[in-house]
Amino acid sequence: MSGPAPDAAAAGPRPHPVRVLATGLAMGAADVVPGFSGGTVALVAGIYDRLIASVSAGAGLLGEVLRGRWRAVGPAWRAVDAPFVLTLLAGIAAALLTLAGPVERLLDERPVLMSAVFLGLVLGAAAIAPRRLRAPSGRHARLVLGAAVVAAVVLGLRPVADGTPPLTFLALAGAVAVCAMILPGVSGSFLLLLLGAYEPVIAAVAARDVVTIAVVGAGMVTGLAVFARVLDRLLRRHHDTVLALLIGLMVGSARVLWPWPVGSGVGDAALGAPGEGAGTAVLAAVLALGAVVGADRAARRWSARAGAA
């Protein structure tokens, strides 16, 4: 894709490194779970525009390197907010490597409780995300509703059959899933589940299977290089419209986090009636929702005090 790389600095002032690292940890944890999206975390944390701009600029840099246009590499590198990207990636990688095993066990042993917690987190994120709209209107509310309905219907598809897919398929699955991972409300892990690649990928991460991780990683880099630049342009030109659609996707994604699915557990989109542990699950969901809303209020108060100072 030709043209100068978008400048990540255009997305606003750089957030504090500790905040970026914490957001990366939360994004990595979210991307482990089918039905929850790291993009949701980035949106709520207020770094989403910068994330997309940085990834888009990185894709531009990669393109210049692959084409051998060495004179353009310097300007393309300067367009990338390297400290932001490296800090965020460090948090994501740390979370993936340390949490993949424990989360895998909890999803298997406590699926109702885990689903309830993540459902509360997503609903809390959906409650505060509209504040990111620059000029909200009734049109945006209709877009949110429409996108939520479409997402809920699409996510009602059942996961495909089990099996160990070949590495080439895992690379393709990684390319598709990573596009979802940077979209609020669209779970990359859930797409991996639909494609039949979730269990092999999460097992490879937990077992430190370098070959499989490298293959999936290569697919993710390719997917990001194509998708992020398109999304960055759309956010720059139609910010509120795109954001309203993303919020709708976030709301619709709550379907796959219903704590009592008909099937095997977290990520199963077939809805069932409330059953075992209903009271505990509701309490966990409410506490998780309250934690997201409370964290957002605390962050806004901290930003207001910092601005006043």
Steps between C-alpha positions, in 0.01 A plus 500: 500500500661824387510841659656637816438314823249663732661675795402344832561832674191637326288286732569736791742528793688185596351328808717425805719186456359335814149544366607356164665199664194434718277528192723253316473253788120534496487465120710185511278353769188590303626346177546164672126471560245410230237776491715781645707738288827680564363778282228555761769558763685745275180693430407528867857597594488787252793382284304347213562771239872506582516119483347489152715791378816335637421161346418671169829690508682175580335337199628789287851446637484128423385576147796731437743235628348224287515721190863589571427874509770570757485879471137490608569275799620789720188716459279191532674405827454850640126472429482202737456577870761238592501551881123466509494192275786319677355566846157381394643188332703421813182505709305288250780243468546477877129440551476239225801305627404508867121474480438256216539196725302627803221645284476173308454314830247748638297492180485124537440485877284812564332584166188659653693735727752592228224571248318718753812703576576564134135576425509766770823643361359525148173658616694748712718586202193546282349736760797738500616469138247755360698772681765453231258637237594856406149613395243235601160502331192286445659364182784356704252335737332331202838384371584352841169313511531370144859383545408331830218304337717393206784397729271297726354315201837432336655386826217252540683273256625182662872427517628257241612148578806417707830385353862597457523733198817532289746786561398677179141516623616627841687783324183595312295475820750731672466757220121500536496494880746785551273731302228422752734540796541871426125552457302575816239233554634259239689220670797361313493201729138436410584511128777249568237289674267522200787403270597205717837653583450627856604187690816436291609864532436537876667162561803611295531820705466312827758241390738759347478327159730739315425371149122530529526836677730631223264382224194655664703815573599532134134476402411768755766740368369454146140555606589815695703643212194489274215574739639765735568758228144473371355537850730794575379689193137432591551624858667818376227580249187360669597473866160503668332278238770235527506525878121459523523183291780371721294566815215306343733209432605514864139480620413217260805303607351459849299210355798263508570585866161386632596288804257215423550390138346182368841366402839457661578835664649844437470600137203276416237723340201269556306663784351296784300575813674615822602206710763407755668787685260765368526724807880492507517559126272805515702642789826443310360671189377801699833535680689480171272760341543727802877457487512620139274800565688585820838475329378730224378761748830483690696539178294802394545665839875435487519648149300805609733561797807450282360746246422755768853469634 
